[in-house]
Amino acid sequence: MADINLEKGFSFKTALDFYSKNQTKEWGGHNRLDTVGASEVGQCMRKIAFNKLEKKIDPLYEESRGAMDRGNVMEMSWWEPAVAAYCEKLGLEFLFSGDDQSTLVDGYLSATPDGLIVGAPKDCLKHLGIDDIESESFVAECKSIDPRASLHEPKHEHVFQVQIQMGLIHAATNYKPKYAVITYIDASFWDDIREFVIEYDPTVYEIGKKRALKIMSSGDPLDLNAEGAGTSNECNYCEYKSQCKEGSAARVPTWKNPITSRKNMLELMKNAQAKEDLDRTIKQFERELNEVKENIKRILEDEDTSHVDQEGVVISYSKVKGRRAIDWDSLGPALEAADICLEDYKLLQTSHTRLTTKLKFLKGSKDD
C-alpha cells in the first residue's frame, strides 16, 4: 500500500482505483505477452504490437479501467455462478469457467473462454434460430453493455473473439463446438439480457492465426498498418497514440523519387483506384443518409412529436442549444491592447501524416 497516503484526505475513489489496478488474473502461468489473445487479435495490429513489445505508454495517457472492472465483476459474481447453477440443475457440464478458467494456446494465438457448455440436446438453441447445434457442446461468452448503446447485432470484435475461441477449442481440446452464444447484459438493468448465436467459421480462425503471427513477428510496430485510424474511436483511446503518430510522421520520405519496382507500381495503382472508388461510395452513402434523416424529421414534424417508441422503433428528435464561441475578430485587438501575444499560448500538436491521391485518367478525381 506504499502508493497510498492521506495527504489529500481519505478518498474512496483512490481506494477503488488502487484496488482495480492491483487486480491481476492468473492464467495457469501463461504469459500474455507471449501470444495475441482472442480479445486483442481483432484490434489495431500496430497497437497490439506496441503492447507485446512492451513499449512505454504515452506520458499523458490516462487509463480507464471502469468498463473492464464492470465486466469482470458481472462475469465472476453474477453470470458465471448463475450459468453454473443452471447447468447443474439441467445435468450439463460447464467447463473452462470460474476457477477452472484457463488459457488455450495455438502458436502465437491464445484465448481464455468464459465457458463451454457440454451435454445439451441438439435443439437447445432452437429458440435462437438453431435447430441443431451439430455438436455435443457450445461456447458461452459474457459481455456487459453500456445502457446507452444501441445493440441490434453482436459487435464485430466480439464475433471475432468467439470465432478464435471456438477455433482454439477445436485445436487444443477434444471438443468441437460449431456455435457460440454471446450474452449481452445491460450494465444498469441486469435483467435486460440479449443473446446472439455465432456459427463457427474456420477461415476466420485462420485469419486470426495469420494476424497473430504478423504481430508477434514484427520487430517494429510501425511496420504494421495503423488499423485504428479506420475506426470511429479506437485511436482516441489508444495508449500509444502519440508514438504512433510521431513515428508515422518521421517515416514520411523527403524525396520525390519515381517508383522503380513494377510490382509496387501496379500495387500502388490498384490501391489508388480502390481509394477513389471508396471515396465516391462514401459520399453517395452520406447523401443518402442525410436524405433519410431529413425524411424522418419531416414525419416527426408532421405528427408534432419529438419522441417515438412504437412497434419496435425508438426515435428521439431534439434541439441542440448552440455553443458559445470565441469572437476572434474582437479578441485580437483586445489582446493586442493588453500586450498579450496569442502565439505564446499555442501548443505544438503531435505530428501526423496526410495522404492525397489523384488519378489523372479518371473524371472527377479529387484530393482528400
DAVEN-V637303 format. One record per residue. N is the residue number from 1. RES is the residue in three letters. OMEGA is omega in whole degrees, 0 to 359 (NA if undefined). Layout:
n=N res=RES omega=OMEGA
n=N res=RES omega=OMEGA
This chain:
n=1 res=MET omega=185
n=2 res=ALA omega=183
n=3 res=ASP omega=184
n=4 res=ILE omega=174
n=5 res=ASN omega=185
n=6 res=LEU omega=182
n=7 res=GLU omega=181
n=8 res=LYS omega=178
n=9 res=GLY omega=179
n=10 res=PHE omega=184
n=11 res=SER omega=176
n=12 res=PHE omega=177
n=13 res=LYS omega=178
n=14 res=THR omega=179
n=15 res=ALA omega=182
n=16 res=LEU omega=178
n=17 res=ASP omega=181
n=18 res=PHE omega=180
n=19 res=TYR omega=181
n=20 res=SER omega=184
n=21 res=LYS omega=182
n=22 res=ASN omega=175
n=23 res=GLN omega=179
n=24 res=THR omega=178
n=25 res=LYS omega=175
n=26 res=GLU omega=183
n=27 res=TRP omega=176
n=28 res=GLY omega=178
n=29 res=GLY omega=181
n=30 res=HIS omega=176
n=31 res=ASN omega=186
n=32 res=ARG omega=176
n=33 res=LEU omega=183
n=34 res=ASP omega=182
n=35 res=THR omega=173
n=36 res=VAL omega=183
n=37 res=GLY omega=180
n=38 res=ALA omega=180
n=39 res=SER omega=182
n=40 res=GLU omega=195
n=41 res=VAL omega=178
n=42 res=GLY omega=179
n=43 res=GLN omega=180
n=44 res=CYS omega=183
n=45 res=MET omega=181
n=46 res=ARG omega=179
n=47 res=LYS omega=181
n=48 res=ILE omega=179
n=49 res=ALA omega=175
n=50 res=PHE omega=183
n=51 res=ASN omega=184
n=52 res=LYS omega=177
n=53 res=LEU omega=176
n=54 res=GLU omega=175
n=55 res=LYS omega=180
n=56 res=LYS omega=179
n=57 res=ILE omega=181
n=58 res=ASP omega=183
n=59 res=PRO omega=184
n=60 res=LEU omega=182
n=61 res=TYR omega=176
n=62 res=GLU omega=183
n=63 res=GLU omega=174
n=64 res=SER omega=184
n=65 res=ARG omega=187
n=66 res=GLY omega=182
n=67 res=ALA omega=179
n=68 res=MET omega=178
n=69 res=ASP omega=179
n=70 res=ARG omega=180
n=71 res=GLY omega=180
n=72 res=ASN omega=180
n=73 res=VAL omega=181
n=74 res=MET omega=181
n=75 res=GLU omega=187
n=76 res=MET omega=187
n=77 res=SER omega=185
n=78 res=TRP omega=186
n=79 res=TRP omega=185
n=80 res=GLU omega=178
n=81 res=PRO omega=180
n=82 res=ALA omega=180
n=83 res=VAL omega=179
n=84 res=ALA omega=180
n=85 res=ALA omega=179
n=86 res=TYR omega=179
n=87 res=CYS omega=179
n=88 res=GLU omega=179
n=89 res=LYS omega=182
n=90 res=LEU omega=181
n=91 res=GLY omega=180
n=92 res=LEU omega=175
n=93 res=GLU omega=176
n=94 res=PHE omega=188
n=95 res=LEU omega=176
n=96 res=PHE omega=183
n=97 res=SER omega=177
n=98 res=GLY omega=180
n=99 res=ASP omega=180
n=100 res=ASP omega=179
n=101 res=GLN omega=182
n=102 res=SER omega=181
n=103 res=THR omega=176
n=104 res=LEU omega=186
n=105 res=VAL omega=173
n=106 res=ASP omega=183
n=107 res=GLY omega=180
n=108 res=TYR omega=183
n=109 res=LEU omega=180
n=110 res=SER omega=177
n=111 res=ALA omega=175
n=112 res=THR omega=184
n=113 res=PRO omega=175
n=114 res=ASP omega=178
n=115 res=GLY omega=176
n=116 res=LEU omega=180
n=117 res=ILE omega=187
n=118 res=VAL omega=174
n=119 res=GLY omega=180
n=120 res=ALA omega=178
n=121 res=PRO omega=185
n=122 res=LYS omega=183
n=123 res=ASP omega=185
n=124 res=CYS omega=179
n=125 res=LEU omega=182
n=126 res=LYS omega=180
n=127 res=HIS omega=178
n=128 res=LEU omega=175
n=129 res=GLY omega=180
n=130 res=ILE omega=182
n=131 res=ASP omega=183
n=132 res=ASP omega=181
n=133 res=ILE omega=171
n=134 res=GLU omega=182
n=135 res=SER omega=178
n=136 res=GLU omega=186
n=137 res=SER omega=170
n=138 res=PHE omega=183
n=139 res=VAL omega=177
n=140 res=ALA omega=182
n=141 res=GLU omega=182
n=142 res=CYS omega=175
n=143 res=LYS omega=169
n=144 res=SER omega=185
n=145 res=ILE omega=177
n=146 res=ASP omega=182
n=147 res=PRO omega=179
n=148 res=ARG omega=184
n=149 res=ALA omega=175
n=150 res=SER omega=187
n=151 res=LEU omega=178
n=152 res=HIS omega=179
n=153 res=GLU omega=180
n=154 res=PRO omega=179
n=155 res=LYS omega=184
n=156 res=HIS omega=183
n=157 res=GLU omega=178
n=158 res=HIS omega=175
n=159 res=VAL omega=179
n=160 res=PHE omega=182
n=161 res=GLN omega=182
n=162 res=VAL omega=173
n=163 res=GLN omega=179
n=164 res=ILE omega=178
n=165 res=GLN omega=180
n=166 res=MET omega=179
n=167 res=GLY omega=180
n=168 res=LEU omega=176
n=169 res=ILE omega=175
n=170 res=HIS omega=186
n=171 res=ALA omega=190
n=172 res=ALA omega=181
n=173 res=THR omega=177
n=174 res=ASN omega=180
n=175 res=TYR omega=183
n=176 res=LYS omega=181
n=177 res=PRO omega=178
n=178 res=LYS omega=182
n=179 res=TYR omega=173
n=180 res=ALA omega=176
n=181 res=VAL omega=175
n=182 res=ILE omega=178
n=183 res=THR omega=175
n=184 res=TYR omega=181
n=185 res=ILE omega=179
n=186 res=ASP omega=184
n=187 res=ALA omega=178
n=188 res=SER omega=181
n=189 res=PHE omega=190
n=190 res=TRP omega=175
n=191 res=ASP omega=174
n=192 res=ASP omega=190
n=193 res=ILE omega=177
n=194 res=ARG omega=183
n=195 res=GLU omega=179
n=196 res=PHE omega=179
n=197 res=VAL omega=178
n=198 res=ILE omega=178
n=199 res=GLU omega=184
n=200 res=TYR omega=177
n=201 res=ASP omega=182
n=202 res=PRO omega=181
n=203 res=THR omega=178
n=204 res=VAL omega=179
n=205 res=TYR omega=178
n=206 res=GLU omega=176
n=207 res=ILE omega=178
n=208 res=GLY omega=179
n=209 res=LYS omega=180
n=210 res=LYS omega=178
n=211 res=ARG omega=180
n=212 res=ALA omega=179
n=213 res=LEU omega=180
n=214 res=LYS omega=180
n=215 res=ILE omega=185
n=216 res=MET omega=180
n=217 res=SER omega=183
n=218 res=SER omega=176
n=219 res=GLY omega=182
n=220 res=ASP omega=180
n=221 res=PRO omega=183
n=222 res=LEU omega=175
n=223 res=ASP omega=181
n=224 res=LEU omega=180
n=225 res=ASN omega=175
n=226 res=ALA omega=186
n=227 res=GLU omega=181
n=228 res=GLY omega=180
n=229 res=ALA omega=181
n=230 res=GLY omega=179
n=231 res=THR omega=186
n=232 res=SER omega=186
n=233 res=ASN omega=185
n=234 res=GLU omega=179
n=235 res=CYS omega=184
n=236 res=ASN omega=183
n=237 res=TYR omega=183
n=238 res=CYS omega=181
n=239 res=GLU omega=180
n=240 res=TYR omega=187
n=241 res=LYS omega=183
n=242 res=SER omega=179
n=243 res=GLN omega=180
n=244 res=CYS omega=181
n=245 res=LYS omega=181
n=246 res=GLU omega=180
n=247 res=GLY omega=178
n=248 res=SER omega=180
n=249 res=ALA omega=181
n=250 res=ALA omega=182
n=251 res=ARG omega=181
n=252 res=VAL omega=181
n=253 res=PRO omega=180
n=254 res=THR omega=183
n=255 res=TRP omega=176
n=256 res=LYS omega=183
n=257 res=ASN omega=175
n=258 res=PRO omega=177
n=259 res=ILE omega=183
n=260 res=THR omega=181
n=261 res=SER omega=179
n=262 res=ARG omega=179
n=263 res=LYS omega=179
n=264 res=ASN omega=181
n=265 res=MET omega=178
n=266 res=LEU omega=179
n=267 res=GLU omega=178
n=268 res=LEU omega=179
n=269 res=MET omega=181
n=270 res=LYS omega=182
n=271 res=ASN omega=177
n=272 res=ALA omega=177
n=273 res=GLN omega=179
n=274 res=ALA omega=179
n=275 res=LYS omega=179
n=276 res=GLU omega=180
n=277 res=ASP omega=180
n=278 res=LEU omega=177
n=279 res=ASP omega=180
n=280 res=ARG omega=180
n=281 res=THR omega=179
n=282 res=ILE omega=179
n=283 res=LYS omega=180
n=284 res=GLN omega=178
n=285 res=PHE omega=179
n=286 res=GLU omega=178
n=287 res=ARG omega=180
n=288 res=GLU omega=179
n=289 res=LEU omega=180
n=290 res=ASN omega=179
n=291 res=GLU omega=179
n=292 res=VAL omega=179
n=293 res=LYS omega=178
n=294 res=GLU omega=177
n=295 res=ASN omega=179
n=296 res=ILE omega=180
n=297 res=LYS omega=181
n=298 res=ARG omega=180
n=299 res=ILE omega=180
n=300 res=LEU omega=178
n=301 res=GLU omega=178
n=302 res=ASP omega=181
n=303 res=GLU omega=181
n=304 res=ASP omega=178
n=305 res=THR omega=178
n=306 res=SER omega=184
n=307 res=HIS omega=177
n=308 res=VAL omega=173
n=309 res=ASP omega=184
n=310 res=GLN omega=172
n=311 res=GLU omega=177
n=312 res=GLY omega=180
n=313 res=VAL omega=178
n=314 res=VAL omega=182
n=315 res=ILE omega=176
n=316 res=SER omega=182
n=317 res=TYR omega=187
n=318 res=SER omega=177
n=319 res=LYS omega=178
n=320 res=VAL omega=183
n=321 res=LYS omega=180
n=322 res=GLY omega=179
n=323 res=ARG omega=175
n=324 res=ARG omega=181
n=325 res=ALA omega=180
n=326 res=ILE omega=176
n=327 res=ASP omega=186
n=328 res=TRP omega=179
n=329 res=ASP omega=179
n=330 res=SER omega=184
n=331 res=LEU omega=183
n=332 res=GLY omega=179
n=333 res=PRO omega=181
n=334 res=ALA omega=178
n=335 res=LEU omega=180
n=336 res=GLU omega=179
n=337 res=ALA omega=180
n=338 res=ALA omega=179
n=339 res=ASP omega=177
n=340 res=ILE omega=179
n=341 res=CYS omega=182
n=342 res=LEU omega=181
n=343 res=GLU omega=181
n=344 res=ASP omega=184
n=345 res=TYR omega=179
n=346 res=LYS omega=178
n=347 res=LEU omega=176
n=348 res=LEU omega=182
n=349 res=GLN omega=181
n=350 res=THR omega=176
n=351 res=SER omega=177
n=352 res=HIS omega=182
n=353 res=THR omega=176
n=354 res=ARG omega=181
n=355 res=LEU omega=175
n=356 res=THR omega=178
n=357 res=THR omega=175
n=358 res=LYS omega=179
n=359 res=LEU omega=188
n=360 res=LYS omega=182
n=361 res=PHE omega=177
n=362 res=LEU omega=175
n=363 res=LYS omega=176
n=364 res=GLY omega=177
n=365 res=SER omega=182
n=366 res=LYS omega=172
n=367 res=ASP omega=176
n=368 res=ASP omega=NA
